[in-house]
């Protein structure tokens, strides 16, 4: 018996390994970059065949957008239960998991009645612990025997982030705007502050729905989950869906005219006032100190 892990770049997979080790050894890894461009059906097929060959007792992946997509397709192919976005696992059969639901506003305890549990680990919820590294699976024979239909769905292109090349997923600082910014043109002061801080620009779902920013800038349950050192929220009310994307943030700074807004209640530091005055003032002070 063994444990199989779908690996991708970043700390989320290292966190997943921490959970995977609870199921025992040996650990084996299939790397997501075996297919470039990304091809979820092909990866699901390779995982299925590798798990069968290794007699894997469990298959795990990071609960990223791509990790969850591949695992969902694997579950559909095998008819096995899939527990997504888990924050804790007890591997003794029957396997029990605790997972995030409703955008992280509640925790669900569930039992997986399965000979081969399929699990994704919610990013930024499990500390990385040192341990044995997994052995890479030789996927060449598995890839060479794929059906063409397995590679019909694949990434056809990439859109560069609008935040000057700084990615939300890796940014140490994020300056994010919400409905309170007022307009597409209003994001000029958000972009200015982000540029001075070497930060990425983010936004809430209300902003993307209004067409002010592209979906790639959206932070939250249906956007990008982030883990910056500092998250500066400007004019964002702090709905549950948005807060679900901030669980990995080390510090939150909120600027809002409403001191009772949920974001203000969850922030480490708050500034009550008009963001259209406060944000430019912060930018001016940064310039003065340089």
C-alpha positions in Angstrom: 0.0 0.0 0.0 1.1 3.5 -0.7 -0.1 7.1 -0.8 -0.2 9.2 -4.0 0.0 13.0 -4.1 -0.6 15.4 -7.0 2.1 18.0 -6.7 2.2 21.5 -8.1 4.6 24.4 -7.4 4.1 26.3 -4.2 3.6 25.9 -0.5 0.1 24.4 -0.9 1.6 21.1 -2.1 4.1 21.1 0.8 1.2 21.5 3.1 -0.6 18.6 1.4 2.5 16.4 1.9 2.2 17.1 5.6 -1.3 15.6 5.6 -0.4 12.8 3.2 2.3 11.5 5.6 -0.5 10.8 8.1 -1.6 8.0 5.8 1.8 6.3 6.0 4.5 5.5 3.5 5.8 5.2 0.9 4.7 8.4 -0.7 4.6 8.8 -4.5 4.1 12.0 -6.5 2.7 12.9 -9.9 3.6 16.4 -10.9 1.0 18.6 -12.5 3.5 20.0 -14.9 3.8 16.7 -16.7 1.2 18.2 -19.0 2.0 21.7 -20.4 -0.4 23.2 -21.2 -2.6 22.1 -18.2 -4.9 19.2 -19.2 -7.2 18.1 -16.3 -8.7 15.0 -17.9 -5.2 13.7 -18.9 -4.0 14.3 -15.3 -7.0 12.5 -13.9 -6.3 9.5 -16.1 -2.7 9.4 -15.1 -3.6 9.6 -11.4 -6.1 6.9 -11.8 -3.7 4.5 -13.5 -0.8 5.4 -11.1 -3.1 4.8 -8.1 -4.1 1.4 -9.4 -0.6 0.4 -10.2 0.7 1.5 -6.8 -2.4 0.1 -4.9 -2.6 3.6 -3.3 -4.6 3.7 -0.1 -5.4 7.4 -0.7 -4.9 10.2 -3.3 -4.3 13.8 -2.2 -3.9 17.2 -3.9 -3.7 20.8 -2.9 -7.1 22.5 -2.8 -6.2 25.0 -5.4 -8.4 25.6 -8.4 -6.4 23.2 -10.6 -6.0 20.7 -7.8 -9.7 20.5 -7.1 -10.5 20.4 -10.8 -8.3 17.3 -11.4 -9.5 15.6 -8.2 -13.2 16.2 -9.2 -12.6 14.6 -12.6 -10.7 11.7 -10.9 -13.7 11.1 -8.6 -16.1 11.2 -11.5 -14.0 8.6 -13.4 -13.7 6.2 -10.4 -17.0 6.7 -8.6 -15.0 7.3 -5.4 -16.0 10.0 -2.8 -14.0 13.2 -2.9 -13.6 15.5 0.1 -12.4 19.0 -1.0 -10.8 21.7 1.0 -10.0 19.7 4.1 -8.2 21.3 7.1 -7.8 18.2 9.2 -7.7 14.4 8.5 -7.9 11.3 10.8 -6.6 8.5 8.6 -7.7 5.5 10.7 -10.5 3.7 8.8 -13.1 4.9 8.3 -11.3 8.1 7.3 -12.7 11.3 8.9 -12.1 14.8 7.6 -12.8 18.4 8.6 -13.4 20.6 5.7 -14.3 24.2 4.9 -17.9 24.9 3.7 -19.8 27.9 2.8 -16.8 30.0 1.9 -15.0 29.0 5.2 -17.9 30.3 7.4 -18.4 26.8 8.8 -16.4 23.6 9.3 -17.9 20.2 8.4 -16.9 16.9 9.9 -17.4 14.0 7.5 -16.7 10.3 7.2 -15.3 8.9 3.9 -16.5 5.3 3.4 -14.0 4.4 0.7 -11.1 2.0 0.2 -9.3 4.9 -1.5 -10.2 8.4 -0.2 -9.7 11.3 -2.5 -8.8 14.4 -0.6 -7.7 18.0 -1.3 -6.2 20.1 1.4 -7.3 23.7 1.8 -4.3 26.0 1.1 -2.8 28.0 4.0 -4.6 26.0 6.7 -2.0 23.3 7.6 1.6 24.2 8.7 4.4 22.6 6.7 6.3 19.9 8.5 9.5 18.3 7.4 9.4 14.6 6.5 10.2 12.1 3.8 10.0 13.4 0.3 7.8 11.5 -2.2 9.2 9.4 -5.0 8.3 10.6 -8.5 6.1 8.2 -10.4 7.4 7.3 -13.9 4.5 8.6 -15.9 6.0 8.1 -19.4 4.2 4.8 -20.0 1.0 6.2 -18.6 1.2 9.3 -20.8 2.1 7.5 -24.0 -1.0 5.3 -23.7 -3.5 8.2 -23.3 -6.5 8.4 -25.5 -6.8 11.6 -27.6 -10.1 12.4 -25.8 -8.2 12.8 -22.6 -6.5 15.9 -23.9 -9.4 17.6 -25.5 -9.8 20.0 -22.5 -6.6 22.0 -22.0 -5.4 25.5 -21.4 -5.2 27.4 -24.7 -3.6 30.6 -23.5 -2.7 32.9 -20.6 -3.7 36.4 -19.8 -1.0 38.4 -18.0 -2.1 40.0 -14.7 -3.1 43.6 -14.9 -1.1 44.4 -11.7 2.2 45.1 -13.5 3.2 41.4 -13.5 2.8 40.9 -9.7 0.8 37.7 -9.1 -1.9 37.6 -6.5 -0.9 34.1 -5.5 2.7 35.1 -4.7 2.5 38.7 -3.7 3.8 39.7 -0.3 1.5 42.8 -0.3 -1.9 43.2 -2.0 -3.8 46.5 -2.3 -7.4 45.6 -3.0 -10.4 47.7 -3.9 -14.1 47.1 -3.5 -17.4 48.8 -4.4 -16.4 51.8 -2.4 -13.7 52.7 -4.9 -16.6 54.0 -7.0 -15.6 53.3 -10.6 -13.1 51.8 -13.0 -11.2 55.1 -13.1 -11.2 55.2 -9.3 -8.7 52.3 -9.2 -6.0 54.7 -10.4 -5.2 55.5 -6.7 -5.2 51.8 -5.8 -2.8 51.1 -8.7 -0.6 54.0 -7.6 -0.3 52.7 -4.0 0.3 49.2 -5.2 3.1 50.4 -7.5 4.8 52.2 -4.7 4.7 49.1 -2.5 5.6 46.6 -5.2 2.2 45.1 -4.5 -0.4 43.3 -6.6 -3.8 44.8 -7.2 -6.9 42.9 -6.1 -10.6 43.5 -5.9 -13.9 42.1 -4.7 -16.5 40.2 -6.7 -18.7 43.4 -6.8 -15.9 45.1 -8.7 -15.6 42.4 -11.4 -19.4 42.1 -11.7 -19.4 45.8 -12.5 -16.7 45.4 -15.1 -14.2 47.6 -13.4 -11.5 44.9 -13.1 -10.9 41.5 -14.7 -11.8 38.3 -12.9 -8.1 37.5 -12.6 -7.9 40.3 -10.0 -10.7 39.0 -7.9 -9.9 37.7 -4.4 -12.3 35.4 -2.6 -14.2 32.1 -2.7 -14.9 32.4 -6.5 -11.6 34.2 -7.2 -8.1 33.8 -6.0 -7.1 32.6 -2.5 -4.2 34.7 -1.3 -1.6 34.6 1.5 0.2 37.9 1.6 2.1 39.4 4.5 -0.1 42.5 4.3 -3.6 42.8 2.7 -4.8 46.4 2.3 -8.6 46.4 1.8 -9.9 49.7 0.4 -13.7 50.2 0.4 -14.4 46.4 0.8 -17.3 45.5 3.0 -15.9 42.0 3.8 -18.6 39.6 2.7 -18.1 35.9 3.7 -17.1 35.0 0.2 -14.4 37.6 0.1 -13.0 36.7 3.5 -12.8 33.1 2.4 -9.9 34.2 0.1 -8.0 35.9 2.9 -7.5 33.2 5.4 -3.8 33.0 4.6 -3.2 36.8 5.1 -0.8 37.5 8.0 -2.1 41.1 8.5 -5.2 42.9 7.2 -5.4 46.7 6.9 -8.9 48.0 6.2 -9.9 51.4 5.0 -13.6 52.1 5.0 -16.1 54.8 5.9 -18.2 52.3 7.8 -16.6 51.3 11.0 -19.1 48.5 11.4 -18.3 46.8 8.1 -17.4 43.1 8.5 -13.9 43.8 7.0 -13.3 46.4 9.7 -14.2 43.9 12.4 -11.8 41.3 11.0 -8.9 43.6 10.3 -5.7 43.9 12.4 -5.6 47.7 11.6 -8.4 50.0 10.5 -8.7 53.5 9.1 -12.2 55.0 9.2 -12.7 57.6 6.5 -13.0 58.3 2.7 -10.5 56.1 0.9 -10.3 58.6 -1.9 -8.6 60.9 0.5 -6.7 58.3 2.7 -5.2 56.2 -0.1 -3.6 59.2 -1.9 -2.4 60.5 1.4 -0.6 57.2 2.1 1.0 57.3 -1.3 2.2 60.9 -0.8 3.7 60.0 2.6 5.6 57.0 1.0 7.0 59.4 -1.6 8.0 61.9 1.1 10.0 59.2 3.0 12.0 58.1 0.0 
